């Protein structure tokens, strides 16, 4: 009879350790992604400062308003292209981070689920007669939790796919608008 509480204690400890491992994995992956975004932003800031300095010198050297506006228009296209590249790079970092976080979470949740089911099966082998309803209730709860997690994972993937599609659409629209603006300025 004392085996059952020990088994529950062991299962609870294993589950807690699995959750700590999952949290550490997720935190590590999130930190790596934040590091990539910070790196990207620092590189963009440096390049932007250099580009701004060059553009300012060129604009200050303009001899008349016509040349000034021509230079301004000429700078619009590369600026737009850089903004588009930045958006795509950022979306790539976010997508890769989400995929990695999903993979780590799915693996850990699957392993934890297997351990919980195995521990529960071990405990139910020693269950007293008449506890079938309680066992069925716990199995149902485990099944519902797994179904809920699967739905959450599916919804998260759909949200990320929608974000990617929206980002690509925004980049395309921005690119088209920048091209039109550059064409008008050239005329």
Secondary structure, 3 states (H helix, E strand, C coil): CHHHHHHHHHHHHHHHHHHHHHHHHHHHHHHHHHHHHHHHHHHHHHHHHHHHHHHHHHHHCCCCHHHHHHHHHHHHHHHHHHHHHHHHHHHHHHHHHHHHHHHHHHHHHHHHHHHHHHHHHHHHHCCCCCCHHHHHHHHHHHHHHHHHHHHHHHHHHHHHHHHHHHHHHHHHHHHHHHHHHHHHHHC
